[in-house]
């Protein structure tokens, strides 16, 4: 269990101990084992197929168990899948324990809520629309328990603060779990119908189609990520002194975007914009990027073409959206003295103003072979000094608030000169950097 931190192991053990009482009252007659056994086998088969082909978890069968069975019997449904399905990473034991205890607690809570509201009688009598009320409450309980457990695990691992994790997980998971809950309710009603459990399987057909569509979306997304990684790696190879800079600008852009309250889609686009903001350097002669000594005015004009080069390179990549505009305008200044077009004020797109602040901040806080990193406080002071002239004050304030809450770890982008001497971009690390 060396690969799992001690705090995480302790958290998983605590969740397992919490789940144990939920499993302590199994069905007490041979006939009452049939429904839990069938649902457990069906869930294990679905979970194996979904995990192998698509990734993710298949909740309709679990929620059908919550609608059909007593809480202790419903909590048994996910256990065989946790024990039988393959584990992708080692060590296997804590992961299997987690995969059993987490859904067991969630489905037990859902079954308790559903039973308390008279939902099992409503399912048996197909009493619509009344059956929707206890089912909806059970789905909410299921989602809240999963969110609490997942957020606690991330907090135990030291990844993100608990409150922020819980809010994000709940917002992201409530709608998908609600859809799974509706499918689970349909399964439960058909299960109790004269046609029996076999008819309940019909509900799984549209769910399988939806999973296939979901998988296609994620494959397309993976292809997008591979495209971006290839472009960034090409820039890093060409300009080795800024290795890692692109990823950190993407991270800082995300901090600003989230602080401004932008929706998740725009946050993702701004991450792409930050990562790809310097992709146009692929069109700049390598000798200029690595030149030892100051640039001539003509050479600087060539360097200043890189935002236009970058825009031309990515203009046909439709999923980038407004990130293409940020790539083109991230060197514009609020007072109109930037490049390539000398835009000023609100004429500079919002996404470009965000990336400009993120870019300057990382340039100041990164140690390179020719320039030591400034402390975060000094970099923030410089951004605030240039706010209103070079940078949008709103974006600077957003970054400052995010840094106070989450901090920042400056990184070394080049430990030693790989190609002789430092490149020409050796101006002081402020908003005036190239």
N, C-alpha and C positions, 0 to 999 in steps of 0.2 A: 504493500500500500504506500510505498515511498513516493509514487507519482501524485498522490492526493495529499494536499496539505493537512496538517493535524487538525486545524479548526474546521475544515470541511468534513473530515472524517467524523469529528465529534458531532457536527450538525446532522450528518446523515444518520448516525447512531441514535441521536435524540429523536429524530423524525420516526425512525423504525420503532423505538420504544413507545412513541405516541400512537403509532398505528397498531401495535400489538393488541391492545384491548378491543379495537374495532373488529379483530378477527377471532376473538375469544369465544364467540357464541355461534358456531357453525350450525347448519340445518340439522335437526335432531331426528328426522325420519328418513328412511331410504328414498322415498318418493320425492321429498323436498330437495334432494340433491340434484335432480334432473335438470331443472332450469339453470341453476348456477353452473353446472358442469357444461351444458351446451353453450351457454354464453361465454364461459371461460375459454372453451375450445375455439369458438368463433372469433373471440377477441384475439387470441394468440395467433390464429391464422391470418386475420386482417393486419395485425400489428407487424407480423413478419413480412407480409407482402408489401405493406406501405413503407416500412422502414427500408427494405431492400431496394425497392424501385423508386420511391419518391422522397424518403426521409420524412420525419415528422411522426405524429401520433394519431391514431384513429379512435376518436371518442364516441361515436354514435352507439357502439355496442356497450361501452361502459355506462352511458347514460340510460340506455334501455334497461340495463340491470338495475340502475337506481330507481327507475319507474316501476319495475316488475317485482323486485325482491325486497325482503327485509334488509335493513342496513348492514348487519353482520354478514349476510349472504352476498349482498352486492359488493362488499369490500373484498371478497375472495376472488371476484372475476378477473382482476388484472394480475393476480399473483403468478399463475402458470406462465403467462407470457413473459414476465420478468425473469423467470427461471429458465425458460426454454429458448427464447430468442437470442441470437448471437450478440455479443458485445464488441463494439468496434475498437475500444481502447482498453488498455490495461491500467491498473488492476481491475479485474472483473467483479470481484465480490462487492465492494462498496457501490459500484454502479448498478449491480443487480438489486441490491438492497434498496437503493434509491428508487429504481424503476418499479419496485413492488410497493414500497411504503407510500410514495407520493400519490399515485392514483388511488390506492386503497383508502387513504384518508379523505381524498376529494370525493370519491364516489360514496363513501360512508356518509359524509356530511350532506351530500345531495339527496341520498335516500332518506335520511332522517328528516330533512326539511319537507321532502315530497310526502312522506308518510304522515307527518304532523298536520299537513294541510289537506289530508284526505285524498291525496292524488291517486293512490292505488285503486281505490273504489271508482274514481272517475275514469281511470284507464280501463278497468275491467268492464265498465258499462259504456265505454266509448262516449262519455258525457262531454261533448263539445258545446260551447267553447270553455266550459268550466275547467276542463282538464288542462287548459293552457296556463292557468294561474299557478297551480302547484308545480307544474313542469318548469315554468319560467323562474320561479323562486329557487327550485332545485338547481337549475343551470347556473343561476347567479351564485349560489353557494359553492357549487363545483368550481366555478371560475375564480372566486375569491380565495378559496383554499389553495388552488394551484398557484395563484399569483403570490400569496403569502409565502408558500413553501419555496417557490423559485426565487423570489426576492431575498428570502433569508439565506438561501444557498449562495447567491451572488455576493451578498454582504459578508457571509462567512469566508468566502474566497478572497475578499478584499477588492472586488472589481469595481463596484460603484456604491454610493450611499443607498441605504435601504429605501428611504421614502421616494427618492427619484426612481429607483428600480421598480417599486410597486406601482407607481402611477403609470410608468411606461408599459409595463407588462399587462396591466389591467386594460389600458386603452387599446393595446394591440390584440389581446386575446379574446375580449368579450364578444365581438361580432362573430368570429369563426366558431367559438364554442356554442354560441346561440344557434347557429346553423346546424351544428352537430347535435345539439339538444333537440331541435325540431325533428331531425331524422331519427334520433333515439326514441322520441315520443311516437312517431309513426310506427317504428318497429315494435314498440311495446303494445300499441293498440292492435296491430295485426297479430301479434303473438297471442293475445287473449281472444282473438276472433275465432269463429268456427273453423277457419282454415289452418290455424295452428302456427307453430314456429316456422314452418317452411315458407309461409307467405311473408314473414318478416324479412326474409332474405332479399325480397324484391326491392326493399328500400336501399339496399347496398349498391344496386346497379347505378343509379344516378350519382351516388357518392363516389363510386369508382371513376366515373367520367369526370367529375369535378376534380378529383385528385390528379387525374391525367393532365387536365388543363393546368392545374397548379404546378405540376412537375415541368410542363413545357415552359411555363413562365420562368421558373427558377433555372432551367437550362439556358434560356436566353439571357437571363441576368448573369449567369456564370460566364457566358461568352462575352458579355459586355465588360465584366471585371477583368477577364483575360486580355481583352483589347487594351484596356487602360494600363494594366501592368506592363504589357509589352512596350507601350509608348513611354512610360515612366522609366523603365529599365534602359531604353535606348538613350533617353536624356541623361541618366546617371552615368552611363558608359562614356558618353561624349564629354560631359562636364563633371568629372569625378569629384571635384571639390565641393559640389553641392549635393552629394549623395544623401538621400533621406530627406532633403529639404521639401520636396514635393509632397510627401506623405504628411509631414508635419504641418505644412500650410493647409492641407486638406483638413487635418484635425482642428487647427485653430479656426478655420472657416466654419466648421460644424459648431464649435463653441459659441461663436458669435451668432450664428443663425438660430441656434436653440435659445440663446438669451433674448433674441428679438421676438421669439414666439412664432417663428415660421413653421409651416406644416412640414410633416416628415418628408414629403416628396421634394420640396424645395431644399430641405436640409441635405438630402442625398445628392441633389444636383450641385449644390455648393461644395460638397465634398469632392465630387468629380472636378469641379472648377479649380479648387485648390490644388488637387493632385496634378492636374494637367496645365496649370497656368504657364509653365515654362516650356511646354512641348515645342514651341516655335524655335527654341535653341537648336533643334535638329537642322534647321535651315541656315544657321549662322556658321561661318567657317570656324573650324576647331581651333585654328591658330589664334583667332581673336578671343575665344573663350579662355584660352590658356596663355595668353600673351603675358610676358614678364615686362611690366612697366605700364605707364599710362597709355590710354587709347588716344589716337589722333581724332580730331573732329569727324573726319570721314569714317573712321572705324566705329566711332560711337554711333553715327547715323546708321551704320549697318547693324550694329547690335540692337538699336531701337526698332528695327524691323521685326524682331522676333514675336511680338504679339500678333502682328498681321500674318506672319508665317504660320503661327499656331492656329489662328482662326481658319486659315485656308486648309490646314491639315485636318481639322476636325469638323468642318462645316457639313460634311455628308454623314456624320454620325448622329442620327436623329435623337437617340435616347439621351444625349447630353443636354438638349434643351437650351436653357439660358446660360448654361456653363460656357457655351461658345462665345457669348457676349462678354462674360467675365474674362475669358482668355484674351480677348481682343483689347479690353479697356482697363486691365488691372494696373497699368502704369499711368493712367490719367490722374491728375491732381485736382482738388476741389477749386483751386484758384486759376485753373486753366493752363498751367505751365507744364503739364505732363505730356505724354505721347501715347499713341501715335497721332491722335487727331486734336489734341488740345481742348478736350471737352471740359466744362466747368460745372460745378454745383450739381443740381438735380439732373442735368443732361447726362451725367455719368450713371450708367445703370446700377441699381442697388447691389446686384450680385458682384459687380466689379469693385464697388466701394468696400464690400466685405472682404474680398480676397486681397485687396490692396493692403488693408490693415494686417491681415493674417500673414501676408508675405513679408512685410516690413518687420513685424514682431519676430518671426522666426529668424530672419536674417540677422537681427540684433542679438538674439539669445543663443545662437548656434556657434560653437567653437569650430574654427577652420584653421588650416595650417598657417594662414597669414593674418588671422584676426581672432582674438580671444572673445569668448562670449561675454556679453554684458549681463549683469544680474537682471532678473525679471523686473525688479523695481526701477532700475535705470532705463530699461527698454520702455516700460510703461510711461515713465516721465517724459521720454523723448516723443512717444506717440501723442501724449497729451499736449506737449509743446507745439507739435506740428498739426494738431487738430484744428480744423477750420481753414487751414491753408493747403496742406497736402491731403489730409484725411478727413473723412466724415466724422464729426464729433460723436454722433450717435453710435457708430460702429466701434469707436474707441471706447466709449463708456460701456458698451455691451461686453467687449473683450475684458475690460478691467473687472467688471462684476463677475464674469465667469472665472477669471483667474483667481479672484479672492475666494470663490467657493470651491473650486476644484484644483487649483494649483497648476503648475507647468514644470515639466522636466526637460530642460535644454539638452540637446544631444550633440555629439561630435559627428560631423558629416565627413571629415577627412582626417585620419590620424596622422598621415604623413604624405608629403608630396609624391604623387605617382608619376608625374610627368615633368619633373624639373622644378619649376618655381611657381609661385602663386599666380593665379590669373589676374587679368586687368581689373576686375571688379573689386578694387580695394579702397573705394571711397568709404568714409565713415558710415557705420551701420545706422542709417536713419531712413526716413521715407525717401531719400534721394537715391537709394541703392538702385542698381540696374535691374 
